[in-house]
């Protein structure tokens, strides 16, 4: 019993560390989504110069690359936690087990009037250009729009909303994981304290008998 509790608490401590790291990474991803939304709003300004558009394109491109890097690097001991798989942690016979993972992150596809493509810097920066060249992105496009090849795509606003929804889902799942691990650790801590008290009281009785 004591050995199982000890290992369960040890495993739980590592699980807590992994989930805390995951929560921090997801917060960074959320910050990036907020900035991408700001850049999209900036890109709709008709007074933007070529230099302005280039700056928006450059920043948004780096941010999209960074959000994918954060997701792929959200690992613990080489195990990716943000791809819907993760690993299961056991807490001993009195703690059960828990999968440490959150939903996968994927950059949504964008429909630009001529083709379906990955959401990228140009999609965000060039939303006000002429017809058939990123025109009216998102203004009249919905999830039900399809390209001639049958693939679906979203306008930039919808794609950003989808990306935000994905990150929000990850945050909710990571928050729930943190609470679950905390509850298990609290349970194991109470068991361990009770076990230690029980052992101590029995030893006192044994010594008194001798």
Phi, psi and omega in degrees: 000311181296319181295319180296318178297318181300313180291323178299317178293322178297314178296319180296322178298318179293320178299319179297319179296319180295318181291323177297318176298317180298317178299318179297318180296319181293324176297321177296321178295320178297320178300322179293318179300318178301317180293323177297321177296321177296317180295322178297316178299319178297324184290342181274002179283114182294347179272000180300138175271174175300322178295319178300312181299320180295321179294318179296317180298316182296314182292315182296323178298317179294323181292319179294322175295320182292321181293325176291322178296316180300316181297316182287333181267002177284075185238156173229116184054040177085358180262120179289131183256346185249042178228017177080004180246289178065201180224156178262133178254131176262140182249024181086176187291345179256004183236351181070207181218165184207129175284128180260096183194161171226171182300154179292151175251135178216135178288124184297160175275153181237137174260122186251016179097340179232334183201167175259131184215169175290145172300124180215185186301315182294324178300322181283320188278330190253032186291344184257010181286179188288171183306146180064014177219069181069024182283144174052036181301119173085343184293326178223027179248139180229180180296344182270357178289139179228146174277168183298337180274003176092352179278146182263158178205159181244156168287166183305313180301316179295322180294319178294322177295321178295317179297317178298319179298320179297315180293321178298319179298317177299318181296319179296315181295319179293322177296319178295320178299316180300316179294319180296313180296319179300318180295318179296317180297321178296318179297313180294324178297319178294318178298317182295318179295318179295321180294317180297320179294320180295315179297318181297319181293323178292322178295322177299319179294318179299313179298320180296320179296319179293000000 
